[in-house]
Amino acid sequence: MIDFSKDTASSQGLNSVNGVDPAVYGEDYYRDIDRGSESMSHPGLAAIQRLAQHSRRILDCGCGEGGNLSRIGAPDALRTGVEWSEEGVRRASLRPGLKVVRADIRRMPFPDGVFDFVFSAYVLEHTTEPTAVVAEMIRVLAPGGRLALLCPNYGSPFFCSPCSRANPWWRAIRLALRDIFIGWRSRRALLWEPVAPIATAGHWSSDWDTTVEPALIPLLHHLRSRAELRVVQADSFWRPPSDIAPDAPRIKRLKHLIRSAVANSPLCRLPWVRYWGLDLFVVLEKGSHVGKSS
């Protein structure tokens, strides 16, 4: 059995874990998230659903209102969610079959190696210490278990978060060079760039609370420092971007044209470029020979 006795202690002082005004994460915020999680049609979410089918102990790191967690796993699976916000925990706790813990995903109240399947969906971009978050998810993953990470690939040269204020052309060149020559860089920390969130209470939209721009190639580079892990799948799901308004600014229309051209051509299968699509999706397997403490 998993010991949940640390629930209360771990939630003390959780006013905010990413520097965003906690008032942002109210009823309206989670109502919008709940509508967005009604479908598992996204290829990353569909893959998570498949991976969870035969898992007995499932952990969702940053479960929000519990929409994704409630739609995966067998009926008799132990489905646990970790969430820091009170409103998220309240909503997720109302869903049948879920055990929800209020805690910081950098320091989760679980022993080493207790979950068969661990995942996070659209969470890493809202953290301030992604290296610590990934390490913590690996810690609670059982030997032989799998970890799935899904989030926007905002650190791609082709995309950026709504919080980015960098010149888009110089940024694209700089990030492309970072990825191409990443072999020269340290693997100790994730080379993801922080951004300042722009969300405030009463004034927010999708991902205005982004705090870091995840990037697939730096993540794979970092994971090579973990000998106990094997990369099962890595994908950025290149696909044509959604339609853009005809009256959008010229620079946005030009960027949309470039992304569409790459997505609809063999260019998206080239080295490096294949990992520069809109999404970051990685599946890892923890070696079965690894002891309980990683």
C-alpha positions in Angstrom: 0.0 0.0 0.0 1.1 3.6 -0.7 1.4 5.7 2.5 -0.6 8.9 2.1 0.0 10.0 5.7 2.2 12.9 4.5 -0.6 14.6 2.6 -1.2 17.4 5.1 2.4 18.1 5.9 3.4 18.3 2.3 0.7 20.9 1.5 1.8 23.4 4.1 2.8 26.7 2.6 1.7 25.9 -0.9 0.5 29.4 -1.8 2.2 29.2 -5.2 4.9 26.9 -6.6 5.6 28.8 -9.8 5.5 32.5 -8.9 2.1 33.1 -10.6 -0.6 34.8 -8.6 -2.6 32.0 -6.9 -5.8 33.9 -7.7 -5.3 32.9 -11.3 -6.0 29.3 -10.5 -9.7 29.7 -9.6 -13.0 28.2 -10.8 -12.9 29.8 -14.3 -9.3 28.5 -14.9 -10.2 24.9 -14.1 -13.5 25.1 -15.8 -11.6 25.9 -19.1 -9.1 23.2 -18.4 -11.9 20.7 -17.8 -13.4 21.5 -21.2 -10.0 21.1 -22.8 -9.5 17.6 -21.3 -12.8 16.2 -22.5 -11.0 14.6 -25.5 -8.1 12.2 -25.6 -7.6 12.7 -29.4 -4.2 14.4 -29.1 -1.6 11.8 -30.1 0.3 12.3 -26.9 -2.7 11.8 -24.7 -3.8 8.8 -26.7 -0.4 7.3 -26.2 -0.6 7.9 -22.5 -4.0 6.2 -22.4 -2.6 3.1 -24.2 0.5 3.0 -21.9 -1.7 3.1 -18.7 -4.0 0.3 -19.8 -2.1 -2.5 -18.0 -0.6 -0.4 -15.1 -1.7 -1.1 -11.6 -0.4 2.1 -9.9 -0.7 5.3 -11.9 0.6 8.7 -10.9 -0.4 12.0 -12.6 2.0 14.8 -11.7 0.2 18.1 -11.8 -3.3 16.5 -12.3 -5.2 19.8 -12.2 -8.9 19.1 -12.0 -8.3 15.3 -12.7 -9.7 15.2 -16.2 -6.9 13.3 -17.9 -6.3 10.9 -14.9 -10.0 10.0 -14.8 -9.9 8.8 -18.4 -7.0 6.4 -18.2 -6.1 3.1 -16.6 -8.2 0.0 -15.8 -11.2 0.4 -13.5 -9.3 -1.4 -10.7 -6.1 0.6 -11.1 -4.9 2.8 -8.2 -4.9 6.3 -9.8 -3.2 9.0 -7.8 -2.9 12.6 -8.7 -0.6 15.3 -7.2 -1.7 18.9 -7.5 -0.7 22.1 -5.6 -3.7 24.3 -6.0 -6.7 24.0 -3.6 -9.2 24.5 -6.4 -7.6 21.8 -8.5 -7.5 19.3 -5.6 -11.1 20.1 -4.7 -12.3 19.4 -8.3 -10.2 16.3 -8.8 -11.3 14.8 -5.5 -14.9 14.9 -6.7 -14.1 12.4 -9.5 -14.7 8.8 -8.5 -11.7 6.4 -8.3 -9.0 9.1 -7.8 -6.8 9.6 -4.8 -5.6 13.2 -4.9 -2.7 14.6 -2.8 -2.0 18.3 -2.4 1.8 18.6 -2.7 4.6 20.1 -4.7 5.7 17.8 -7.5 9.3 18.7 -6.7 9.0 17.0 -3.4 6.2 14.3 -3.5 5.2 12.4 -0.3 5.8 8.9 -1.7 8.5 6.3 -1.2 11.0 5.5 -4.0 9.8 3.3 -6.9 6.1 2.8 -6.0 4.3 3.6 -9.3 4.2 1.5 -12.4 3.3 4.4 -14.7 4.0 8.1 -14.1 3.0 10.9 -16.4 2.6 14.6 -16.7 0.5 16.4 -19.3 0.9 20.1 -19.9 2.6 20.7 -16.6 6.4 21.1 -17.1 5.9 24.5 -18.9 4.5 25.9 -15.6 7.4 24.9 -13.4 10.4 26.8 -12.2 12.7 23.9 -11.5 12.0 21.3 -14.3 15.2 19.4 -13.7 14.1 18.7 -10.1 10.5 17.8 -11.2 11.8 15.3 -13.8 14.2 13.8 -11.2 11.4 13.4 -8.7 9.1 11.6 -11.2 12.0 9.2 -12.0 12.5 8.6 -8.2 8.9 7.5 -7.6 8.8 5.3 -10.8 9.2 1.6 -10.1 11.9 -0.4 -11.8 10.5 -1.7 -15.1 7.9 1.2 -15.1 7.4 3.9 -17.6 7.3 7.6 -17.5 5.5 9.8 -20.1 6.1 13.5 -20.5 3.9 15.7 -22.6 4.0 19.5 -23.0 4.3 22.2 -25.6 7.7 22.3 -27.3 8.0 26.0 -26.7 11.8 25.8 -26.8 11.7 24.9 -30.5 13.1 27.4 -33.0 9.7 27.3 -34.8 7.5 27.9 -31.8 7.4 30.0 -28.6 5.2 30.5 -25.6 2.8 33.5 -25.4 5.1 34.8 -22.6 8.2 35.1 -24.9 9.4 38.6 -25.5 12.5 37.7 -27.5 13.0 38.8 -31.1 11.5 35.7 -33.0 14.2 35.6 -35.7 17.3 35.9 -33.5 15.6 33.5 -31.0 15.1 30.9 -33.8 18.8 31.1 -34.8 20.0 30.9 -31.2 17.9 27.9 -30.3 18.7 26.1 -33.5 22.4 26.5 -32.8 21.9 25.4 -29.2 20.3 22.1 -30.4 22.8 21.5 -33.2 25.8 21.9 -30.9 24.2 20.6 -27.7 26.8 17.7 -27.5 29.2 20.3 -26.2 27.0 21.3 -23.3 26.6 19.8 -19.8 23.9 17.2 -19.3 23.5 18.0 -15.6 20.6 20.5 -16.0 17.8 21.0 -18.6 18.8 23.8 -21.0 15.3 25.2 -21.0 14.9 29.0 -21.0 12.8 30.7 -18.4 10.1 33.3 -19.3 8.1 35.7 -17.1 4.4 34.7 -16.8 1.9 37.4 -17.9 -1.2 35.9 -16.3 -2.9 37.9 -13.5 -6.2 37.3 -11.7 -9.0 38.4 -14.1 -6.6 38.7 -17.0 -5.3 35.4 -18.4 -5.5 33.1 -21.4 -4.1 29.7 -22.4 -0.5 29.4 -21.2 -0.1 33.0 -20.0 1.2 31.3 -16.9 4.1 29.7 -18.7 7.4 30.0 -16.7 9.8 28.0 -18.8 9.9 26.9 -22.5 10.4 23.2 -22.7 12.5 21.8 -25.6 12.8 18.2 -26.7 16.4 18.0 -27.8 17.8 19.5 -24.5 15.5 17.1 -22.6 16.9 14.0 -24.5 20.5 15.4 -23.9 19.8 15.7 -20.2 18.3 12.2 -19.9 21.4 10.6 -21.3 23.0 11.4 -17.9 20.6 8.8 -16.3 22.1 5.4 -17.0 19.0 3.7 -15.5 16.7 5.1 -18.2 15.9 4.0 -21.7 14.1 6.3 -24.2 11.2 4.3 -25.6 9.7 7.1 -27.7 10.5 10.7 -28.5 8.3 12.7 -30.8 7.3 16.3 -31.5 4.2 15.4 -33.6 4.8 17.7 -36.5 1.4 18.6 -38.1 0.0 21.6 -39.9 -0.8 24.5 -37.4 -4.4 25.6 -36.9 -5.8 28.3 -39.1 -4.7 31.9 -38.5 -7.0 35.0 -38.8 -6.5 36.7 -42.1 -6.1 40.1 -40.3 -3.3 38.8 -38.1 -0.1 40.8 -38.0 2.2 40.2 -40.9 5.0 38.6 -38.9 2.5 36.0 -37.4 1.2 35.2 -40.9 4.8 34.7 -42.1 5.7 32.4 -39.2 2.5 30.4 -39.8 3.4 30.0 -43.5 6.9 28.7 -42.6 5.5 26.2 -40.0 2.9 24.9 -42.5 5.6 24.5 -45.2 7.8 22.5 -42.9 5.0 20.3 -41.5 3.8 19.4 -45.0 7.2 18.6 -46.4 10.0 16.0 -45.9 11.9 18.7 -44.0 10.1 17.7 -40.8 11.9 14.3 -40.9 15.4 15.7 -41.0 17.7 15.4 -38.0 17.1 18.1 -35.4 14.1 19.4 -37.3 12.1 16.2 -36.5 12.3 17.3 -32.9 11.2 20.9 -33.5 7.5 20.4 -33.9 4.8 21.8 -31.7 4.8 19.1 -29.0 7.3 17.5 -26.6 6.5 13.9 -26.0 8.9 11.4 -24.4 8.3 7.9 -23.0 11.0 6.5 -20.7 11.5 3.1 -19.2 13.4 2.6 -15.9 15.7 -0.4 -15.9 14.3 -3.4 -14.0 17.8 -4.0 -12.6 17.7 -0.7 -10.7 17.1 -0.8 -7.0 14.3 1.0 -5.2 16.5 4.0 -4.7 17.5 5.8 -7.9 
